[in-house]
Amino acid sequence: HLGSEEQKQTWLPKMVSGEAVGAIGMTEPGAGSDLQGMKTRAEKDGDGYVISGQKTFITNGQHCDVIVLATKTDPNAGSKGMTLFTVDTSLPGFARGRNLEKMGHHAADTSELFFENVKVGADQILGGEGRGFANLMNELPRERLILALGAVAACEGMIERTIAYTQERQAFGQSISKFQNTRFVLADLHAQVQVNKAFCEQSIEQYDRGELSTTNASIAKLTTTELQGKVADQCLQLFGGYGYMQEYPISRDFVDARIQRIYGGTSEIMKEIIARDILGR
């Protein structure tokens, strides 16, 4: 959406083929949800820029080849002083930090990244100087819709596995799927997932028409990820002690679900966005 033709030709074919892996560098040790608090600087140097700073919690950080990096090009301009760059990780001055140990999502690396006087050309600006914050805000609804769809799919998968388990597991002379509590829990979760799925499908249609609002994307992200945590907890309960064992996928579902309410905008930020829309600032 934002790249120049040169940027697109340089990176997109390689990303499609798997030759190059991308990452997005927004979060910093002191700036998570508050993007305007970031300290990574990109200072003009001749016809280019010199970037210094650090990022953390960056997915794909250990093996990325290009980073869409959020920087401050004018620290005194507030949100209008932020600029995005496409940074080639082979450039001198770039270093990868620790591969951070997470509670869940163990299949994905999450890293610290360091930039010490990394020189980039002005042609690596993505979407215009000083337009970084606006561009991120314009793209975040799509990211939040993607996370919402992932949450719905995760819910469906957990319920499907739980149905199979409860139909096989015997207790007191019958499968536990015959007990009213099991039936009502699964019925309630299924109903809530279907309602959320319908809203997500409506949001997809809005996105395709270019009409997905920040508020609706926030509603989708908030409700589906909160539901994912509820489904993970209640489905694990139906597995009993076995659900707590790592050999059962539901245990992984449980820990993987927790981050959904944090990244891509916390549930609290989603509520604030919705509240501003319905109540005004």
matplotlib code that plots the C-alpha trace (Angstrom):
import matplotlib.pyplot as plt

x = [0.0, 2.8, 5.9, 7.5, 7.8, 11.5, 10.7, 8.1, 10.3, 13.2, 11.4, 8.0, 9.1, 11.7, 9.0, 6.6, 9.3, 10.5, 14.0, 13.4, 11.5, 9.9, 9.4, 7.7, 9.7, 7.3, 7.5, 10.3, 11.2, 9.5, 6.9, 4.3, 0.8, 2.1, 3.8, 4.4, 6.7, 9.3, 12.9, 14.4, 15.8, 16.4, 18.5, 19.2, 22.8, 23.5, 21.0, 20.2, 19.5, 21.3, 19.2, 19.9, 17.7, 16.3, 13.1, 11.7, 9.1, 9.7, 8.3, 10.7, 13.5, 16.0, 15.7, 14.2, 15.9, 13.9, 12.3, 9.5, 10.9, 9.1, 11.4, 11.3, 12.6, 11.4, 11.1, 9.4, 6.5, 4.5, 2.7, 3.8, 7.4, 7.3, 8.6, 8.7, 11.7, 12.4, 15.7, 17.9, 19.2, 22.5, 23.5, 26.3, 25.2, 22.2, 22.3, 19.9, 19.6, 18.1, 15.6, 13.1, 11.6, 7.8, 5.0, 3.5, 3.9, 7.0, 7.1, 7.7, 10.8, 10.4, 13.5, 15.3, 16.8, 19.5, 20.4, 23.7, 24.2, 22.6, 22.8, 19.9, 19.0, 16.0, 14.6, 14.0, 11.4, 8.1, 5.0, 6.4, 8.5, 6.5, 3.6, 4.6, 2.0, -0.8, 0.2, 0.4, -3.1, -4.4, -3.0, -3.8, -7.5, -6.4, -3.9, -6.6, -9.1, -6.4, -6.0, -9.7, -10.0, -7.2, -9.0, -12.2, -10.4, -8.6, -11.9, -13.4, -10.4, -10.5, -14.2, -13.8, -11.0, -13.0, -16.1, -14.0, -12.5, -15.7, -17.4, -14.5, -13.8, -15.9, -17.0, -19.6, -20.5, -21.0, -19.2, -18.8, -20.5, -23.8, -23.6, -25.7, -22.8, -20.6, -23.4, -24.4, -20.7, -20.1, -23.4, -22.7, -19.2, -20.4, -23.1, -20.7, -18.2, -20.8, -22.0, -18.4, -17.7, -20.6, -19.3, -15.9, -17.3, -19.2, -15.9, -14.2, -16.8, -16.3, -12.6, -13.0, -15.0, -12.5, -15.0, -13.7, -13.6, -11.1, -14.0, -15.3, -11.8, -11.4, -14.7, -13.7, -10.3, -11.6, -14.5, -12.9, -9.6, -11.5, -13.7, -10.6, -9.3, -12.7, -12.9, -9.4, -10.2, -13.5, -12.4, -9.3, -11.6, -13.6, -10.3, -9.8, -6.3, -5.3, -5.9, -3.0, -0.6, 1.5, 0.9, -2.7, -3.0, -5.5, -2.7, -0.8, -4.1, -4.5, -1.0, -1.0, -4.4, -3.2, -1.0, -4.0, -5.4, -2.0, -0.4, -1.9, -3.4, -4.4, -8.0, -7.9, -6.7, -9.5, -12.1, -10.7, -11.0, -14.6, -15.4, -14.0, -16.2, -19.4, -18.8, -16.5, -13.1]
y = [0.0, 2.4, 1.3, 2.9, 0.7, 0.2, -0.9, -3.3, -4.8, -5.2, -7.0, -8.4, -11.1, -12.3, -12.3, -14.3, -16.9, -17.1, -15.8, -12.8, -12.5, -9.3, -7.8, -4.7, -2.6, -0.5, -1.6, -0.3, -1.0, 2.2, 2.5, -0.2, 1.0, 4.6, 4.8, 8.5, 7.7, 5.9, 7.1, 5.5, 8.4, 8.8, 11.9, 13.5, 12.9, 14.4, 12.8, 10.0, 9.2, 7.7, 5.5, 4.8, 3.1, -0.2, -2.2, -5.2, -7.9, -8.0, -11.1, -12.6, -10.5, -13.3, -14.1, -11.1, -9.6, -6.4, -4.4, -1.8, 0.4, 3.2, 6.1, 9.7, 12.1, 15.2, 14.6, 18.0, 17.4, 14.8, 12.3, 14.2, 13.6, 9.8, 8.2, 4.6, 3.1, -0.2, -1.3, -4.0, -6.0, -6.6, -3.0, -2.1, -1.1, -3.4, -6.1, -8.7, -9.1, -12.0, -14.4, -13.7, -16.6, -16.4, -18.1, -19.3, -19.0, -21.0, -21.6, -17.9, -16.0, -12.7, -10.5, -7.4, -5.3, -2.7, 0.1, 1.9, 4.6, 2.6, 4.6, 4.4, 6.3, 8.7, 6.2, 3.8, 6.1, 4.2, 6.3, 9.7, 11.6, 12.5, 10.3, 7.3, 7.6, 8.3, 5.4, 3.0, 4.2, 3.6, 0.0, -1.1, -1.8, -4.5, -6.0, -6.0, -7.7, -10.4, -11.0, -11.2, -13.8, -15.8, -15.7, -17.0, -19.8, -20.7, -20.8, -23.1, -25.4, -25.6, -26.4, -29.0, -30.8, -30.5, -32.1, -35.0, -35.5, -35.2, -37.8, -40.3, -39.7, -41.9, -41.0, -42.5, -45.0, -42.6, -40.1, -36.8, -35.2, -36.6, -34.5, -31.3, -29.1, -30.2, -29.7, -26.3, -25.1, -26.2, -24.8, -21.4, -21.2, -22.3, -19.6, -16.8, -17.9, -17.9, -14.3, -13.1, -14.9, -13.1, -9.7, -10.6, -11.6, -8.3, -6.5, -8.3, -7.1, -3.5, -3.8, -5.0, -1.9, 0.3, 1.1, -0.7, 1.8, 1.9, 1.4, -1.7, -3.2, -2.5, -4.2, -7.2, -7.5, -6.9, -9.3, -12.2, -12.2, -11.9, -14.8, -16.8, -16.6, -17.7, -20.6, -21.8, -21.7, -23.5, -26.1, -26.9, -27.4, -30.1, -31.9, -32.1, -33.0, -34.1, -30.6, -29.4, -31.8, -30.4, -33.5, -32.3, -29.4, -27.6, -26.7, -25.0, -23.3, -21.9, -20.2, -19.1, -17.3, -15.0, -12.7, -12.0, -9.5, -7.7, -7.4, -5.5, -3.2, -4.2, -4.8, -1.6, 0.4, -1.2, -0.1, 3.4, 3.7, 2.4, 4.8, 7.8, 7.0, 6.6, 9.3, 11.7, 12.6]
z = [0.0, 0.8, -1.1, -4.0, -7.2, -6.4, -2.8, -4.1, -6.7, -4.3, -1.5, -2.5, -4.9, -2.4, 0.4, -1.8, -2.6, 1.0, 0.1, 2.4, 5.7, 6.9, 10.3, 11.7, 14.2, 16.3, 20.0, 22.2, 25.9, 26.9, 24.2, 23.5, 23.0, 23.2, 19.8, 20.2, 23.1, 20.9, 21.0, 17.9, 15.8, 12.1, 11.7, 8.3, 7.0, 3.6, 1.2, 3.6, 7.3, 10.2, 12.5, 16.2, 18.8, 19.8, 19.5, 21.5, 21.2, 17.4, 15.6, 13.1, 14.6, 14.6, 10.9, 9.2, 6.1, 6.0, 8.7, 8.3, 11.0, 12.9, 13.8, 15.0, 12.3, 14.2, 18.0, 18.4, 15.9, 17.9, 15.8, 12.6, 13.4, 12.8, 9.7, 8.4, 6.7, 5.0, 6.6, 5.1, 8.0, 6.3, 6.8, 9.2, 12.6, 12.8, 15.5, 16.8, 20.5, 22.5, 21.2, 24.0, 25.9, 25.8, 27.7, 24.5, 20.7, 20.9, 17.1, 16.5, 17.5, 19.3, 19.5, 20.6, 17.8, 18.0, 15.5, 16.0, 13.3, 10.5, 7.3, 4.9, 1.8, 1.6, -1.0, 1.9, 3.4, 3.3, 2.7, 3.1, 5.7, 8.8, 7.6, 9.7, 12.5, 10.1, 7.9, 10.9, 12.0, 8.5, 8.4, 11.9, 11.3, 8.7, 11.2, 13.9, 11.5, 10.7, 14.5, 14.9, 12.2, 13.7, 17.1, 15.5, 13.8, 17.0, 18.8, 16.2, 16.4, 20.2, 20.2, 17.5, 19.5, 22.7, 21.1, 19.9, 23.3, 25.3, 23.0, 23.6, 27.3, 29.6, 33.1, 35.3, 32.6, 29.7, 27.6, 29.2, 26.2, 27.6, 30.8, 30.7, 31.8, 28.9, 26.4, 27.7, 27.9, 24.3, 23.1, 24.7, 23.3, 19.8, 19.8, 20.8, 18.2, 15.4, 16.4, 16.4, 13.1, 11.5, 12.6, 11.2, 7.9, 7.8, 8.6, 5.7, 3.3, 4.7, 4.3, 0.7, 0.0, 1.7, 4.4, 7.5, 10.3, 13.1, 15.6, 13.9, 13.6, 17.3, 18.1, 16.1, 17.7, 21.3, 21.3, 19.4, 21.4, 24.7, 23.5, 22.5, 26.1, 27.4, 25.0, 25.8, 29.5, 29.4, 26.8, 28.8, 31.8, 29.9, 29.3, 33.1, 34.2, 30.7, 29.5, 31.7, 30.1, 27.2, 25.1, 24.6, 22.1, 24.3, 26.8, 24.0, 22.8, 26.3, 26.6, 22.9, 23.4, 26.1, 23.9, 21.6, 24.1, 24.2, 20.8, 17.9, 20.4, 24.0, 24.9, 26.9, 23.9, 21.8, 24.5, 24.5, 20.7, 20.8, 23.7, 21.9, 18.9, 20.9, 23.5, 21.8, 23.3]

ax = plt.figure().add_subplot(projection="3d")
ax.plot(x, y, z, "-o")
ax.set_aspect("equal")
plt.show()
